[in-house]
Amino acid sequence: MVATMAYLTLIALSIAAAATPAAATTYTNYTVGGAAGWLFNKSTITCSANYSSWAANQTFDLGDYLS
């Protein structure tokens, strides 16, 4: 009888765990260069931001967007 109750409890917990939705993964949309944006000035041949410096201060995860 005790073994049957333990078995039924295990089955109930397994069903509950399988029915629980997984935690949603959040993704981040980054504007490359921050507020300066992703721009190149053809007249002065300069970029609007130091992209290497900007990227060094970011932490990207799989699924993030760069715009």
C-alpha positions as CSV (number, residue, x, y, z in Angstrom):
1,M,0.0,0.0,0.0
2,V,2.8,2.5,0.9
3,A,4.7,1.5,-2.3
4,T,1.6,2.2,-4.3
5,M,1.1,5.6,-2.8
6,A,4.7,6.5,-3.4
7,Y,4.4,5.4,-7.0
8,L,1.2,7.5,-7.5
9,T,2.8,10.5,-5.9
10,L,5.8,10.1,-8.2
11,I,3.6,9.9,-11.2
12,A,1.6,13.0,-10.1
13,L,4.7,15.0,-9.6
14,S,6.1,14.0,-13.0
15,I,2.9,15.0,-14.7
16,A,2.9,18.4,-12.9
17,A,6.5,19.0,-13.8
18,A,5.9,18.2,-17.5
19,A,2.8,20.4,-17.6
20,T,4.6,23.4,-16.1
21,P,5.8,25.8,-18.9
22,A,9.5,26.5,-19.0
23,A,10.7,29.9,-18.1
24,A,10.6,32.3,-21.0
25,T,14.0,33.4,-22.3
26,T,14.3,37.1,-22.9
27,Y,16.2,38.5,-25.8
28,T,17.7,42.0,-26.0
29,N,17.7,44.4,-29.0
30,Y,20.9,46.4,-29.0
31,T,21.5,49.5,-31.1
32,V,25.0,49.2,-32.3
33,G,27.1,52.1,-31.1
34,G,24.5,53.0,-28.4
35,A,22.9,56.5,-28.7
36,A,25.4,57.5,-31.5
37,G,24.0,54.6,-33.6
38,W,25.6,52.8,-36.6
39,L,26.5,55.7,-38.9
40,F,29.4,56.5,-41.1
41,N,30.1,60.0,-42.3
42,K,31.5,59.8,-45.9
43,S,32.7,63.4,-45.8
44,T,34.9,63.1,-42.8
45,I,35.5,59.3,-43.2
46,T,34.6,58.7,-39.5
47,C,32.2,56.5,-37.6
48,S,29.6,57.9,-35.2
49,A,30.9,55.8,-32.4
50,N,33.9,53.7,-31.3
51,Y,32.3,50.3,-32.0
52,S,35.1,48.3,-30.4
53,S,34.8,50.2,-27.2
54,W,31.0,49.9,-27.3
55,A,31.1,46.2,-27.9
56,A,33.6,45.6,-25.1
57,N,31.1,47.0,-22.6
58,Q,28.2,44.7,-23.7
59,T,27.3,41.2,-22.8
60,F,25.5,39.4,-25.7
61,D,23.5,36.3,-25.4
62,L,22.3,33.8,-28.0
63,G,19.2,35.3,-29.7
64,D,20.0,39.0,-29.0
65,Y,19.4,41.4,-31.9
66,L,21.8,44.0,-33.2
67,S,20.3,46.9,-35.1
